[in-house]
Amino acid sequence: MRDPRRDDANTASRRRNWLALTVALVPLCFSYFAYAAAFIPPEGTTDPVLRPELVGLAAAIAPFVFVAVGFLSRNARAPKRVLGAMGLLVAIGLAVGLLAPVLGIAAGFGVGIAMTLNEPGVPNVLRNRLLAVAFITAYVFALLVFITPAGVLSGALLPPMFVGLADEYSVWRAARDG
């Protein structure tokens, strides 16, 4: 038999998670698009030039994404998770960014958000989140190859959305299994 108090607490936790993901989308877009703009060559040239001031701006805004996710979702381990998420953003951003810089930062933000967001009390949440981030990274890569503008836009918007959908799937699966 289900406990209605636990269902209410789980629903409130999921609402807080969606609120955290929505609020964090604002600094995420600022950071992501500043980073993407750092790789656009100046007008009139085709030479690749990295603009460090935009990379610095993106790096300065990035922690606010994880702070918003961690604290608005009421993750008890938010301070440690935020620091870990920043490390993962740099590591994954550099590693995956060898394919495409915006792909690297999209994957880094996705993994960082998956680690920072408060977990609902169901099994396999982190596994499902990381699978969602892997799927969305592959999808963004395909879009970058075939429809570059759609890939750039999707890289900013889809990782947090798919982390939230992975949570919803995990809760649904746990309720279905029993």
C-alpha positions as CSV (number, residue, x, y, z in Angstrom):
1,M,0.0,0.0,0.0
2,R,1.3,3.4,-0.9
3,D,2.0,6.0,1.8
4,P,0.3,9.3,0.7
5,R,2.7,11.4,2.7
6,R,5.7,9.9,0.9
7,D,3.9,10.5,-2.5
8,D,3.4,14.2,-1.5
9,A,7.0,14.6,-0.5
10,N,8.2,13.0,-3.7
11,T,5.9,15.3,-5.8
12,A,7.3,18.3,-3.9
13,S,10.8,17.2,-4.5
14,R,10.2,16.7,-8.2
15,R,8.6,20.2,-8.5
16,R,11.7,21.7,-6.8
17,N,13.9,19.9,-9.2
18,W,12.0,21.2,-12.2
19,L,12.1,24.7,-10.7
20,A,15.8,24.4,-10.2
21,L,16.4,23.2,-13.8
22,T,14.3,26.1,-15.1
23,V,16.0,28.8,-13.1
24,A,19.4,27.4,-13.9
25,L,18.7,27.5,-17.6
26,V,19.1,31.3,-17.6
27,P,22.8,31.4,-16.5
28,L,23.4,28.2,-18.5
29,C,22.4,29.9,-21.7
30,F,24.5,33.0,-20.9
31,S,27.6,30.8,-20.2
32,Y,27.0,28.5,-23.1
33,F,26.4,31.1,-25.8
34,A,29.4,33.3,-24.5
35,Y,31.6,30.2,-24.8
36,A,30.2,29.4,-28.3
37,A,30.8,33.0,-29.4
38,A,34.4,32.7,-28.3
39,F,35.0,30.4,-31.3
40,I,33.4,32.5,-34.0
41,P,36.0,34.1,-36.3
42,P,36.0,37.9,-36.5
43,E,34.0,39.5,-39.3
44,G,35.8,39.5,-42.6
45,T,38.2,36.7,-41.7
46,T,38.1,32.9,-41.7
47,D,41.0,32.4,-39.4
48,P,40.1,30.6,-36.2
49,V,40.7,32.9,-33.3
50,L,39.8,32.1,-29.7
51,R,38.6,35.1,-27.7
52,P,39.7,34.6,-24.1
53,E,37.5,37.3,-22.7
54,L,34.4,35.3,-23.8
55,V,35.8,32.1,-22.4
56,G,36.5,33.9,-19.1
57,L,33.0,35.2,-19.0
58,A,31.5,31.8,-19.7
59,A,33.7,30.3,-16.9
60,A,32.7,33.0,-14.5
61,I,29.0,32.4,-15.1
62,A,29.1,28.6,-15.1
63,P,29.2,28.0,-11.3
64,F,25.9,29.9,-11.0
65,V,24.3,27.1,-13.0
66,F,25.3,24.4,-10.5
67,V,24.6,26.6,-7.5
68,A,21.1,27.2,-8.7
69,V,20.5,23.5,-9.4
70,G,22.0,22.3,-6.2
71,F,20.5,24.8,-3.8
72,L,17.1,25.3,-5.4
73,S,16.6,21.5,-5.5
74,R,17.6,21.3,-1.8
75,N,20.4,18.9,-2.3
76,A,21.9,18.3,1.1
77,R,25.4,17.8,-0.5
78,A,25.1,20.8,-2.8
79,P,28.4,22.6,-1.9
80,K,30.5,19.5,-2.6
81,R,28.5,18.6,-5.6
82,V,28.9,22.1,-7.1
83,L,32.7,21.9,-6.8
84,G,32.6,18.4,-8.4
85,A,30.4,19.6,-11.2
86,M,32.7,22.4,-12.0
87,G,35.6,20.0,-12.2
88,L,33.5,17.7,-14.4
89,L,32.6,20.6,-16.6
90,V,36.2,21.5,-17.2
91,A,37.3,17.8,-17.7
92,I,34.5,16.8,-20.0
93,G,34.4,20.1,-21.7
94,L,38.0,19.7,-22.7
95,A,37.8,16.1,-23.6
96,V,34.6,16.1,-25.6
97,G,35.3,19.6,-26.8
98,L,38.0,18.2,-29.1
99,L,35.2,17.1,-31.4
100,A,33.4,20.5,-31.1
101,P,33.7,23.0,-28.3
102,V,30.0,23.5,-27.9
103,L,29.5,19.7,-27.7
104,G,32.0,19.6,-24.9
105,I,30.4,22.3,-22.9
106,A,26.9,20.8,-23.5
107,A,28.1,17.4,-22.2
108,G,29.9,19.0,-19.3
109,F,26.8,21.0,-18.2
110,G,24.7,17.9,-18.6
111,V,26.9,15.7,-16.4
112,G,27.4,18.5,-13.9
113,I,23.6,19.0,-13.6
114,A,23.1,15.3,-13.3
115,M,25.5,15.2,-10.4
116,T,24.2,18.3,-8.6
117,L,20.4,17.9,-8.9
118,N,18.7,16.4,-5.8
119,E,17.9,12.8,-6.4
120,P,14.4,11.5,-5.8
121,G,14.4,8.4,-3.6
122,V,14.2,5.8,-6.3
123,P,16.8,3.4,-7.6
124,N,19.0,3.9,-10.8
125,V,18.5,7.7,-10.9
126,L,22.1,8.6,-11.6
127,R,22.5,5.9,-14.2
128,N,19.4,7.1,-16.0
129,R,20.6,10.7,-15.8
130,L,24.0,9.8,-17.3
131,L,22.4,7.7,-20.0
132,A,20.2,10.7,-20.9
133,V,23.2,13.0,-21.1
134,A,25.0,10.5,-23.3
135,F,22.0,10.3,-25.6
136,I,21.6,14.0,-25.8
137,T,25.4,14.4,-26.4
138,A,25.1,12.0,-29.4
139,Y,22.0,13.8,-30.6
140,V,23.7,17.2,-30.4
141,F,26.7,15.9,-32.2
142,A,24.5,14.6,-35.1
143,L,22.7,18.0,-35.2
144,L,26.1,19.8,-35.3
145,V,27.2,17.7,-38.2
146,F,24.0,18.0,-40.3
147,I,22.2,21.1,-39.0
148,T,24.7,23.3,-37.2
149,P,22.4,26.1,-35.9
150,A,20.0,23.5,-34.5
151,G,22.9,21.7,-32.9
152,V,24.2,24.8,-31.2
153,L,20.7,25.7,-29.8
154,S,20.0,22.2,-28.7
155,G,23.3,21.9,-26.9
156,A,22.1,24.7,-24.6
157,L,18.5,23.7,-24.0
158,L,18.3,19.9,-24.0
159,P,20.8,18.7,-21.4
160,P,18.9,20.0,-18.3
161,M,15.6,19.0,-19.8
162,F,16.7,15.4,-20.4
163,V,18.1,15.2,-16.9
164,G,14.7,16.1,-15.6
165,L,13.0,13.7,-17.9
166,A,15.4,10.9,-16.8
167,D,14.2,11.6,-13.2
168,E,10.6,11.4,-14.3
169,Y,11.3,8.1,-16.0
170,S,13.1,6.8,-12.9
171,V,10.1,7.7,-10.6
172,W,7.6,6.2,-13.1
173,R,9.7,3.0,-13.4
174,A,10.0,2.6,-9.6
175,A,6.2,3.1,-9.2
176,R,5.5,0.6,-11.9
177,D,7.9,-2.0,-10.4
178,G,6.4,-1.7,-7.1
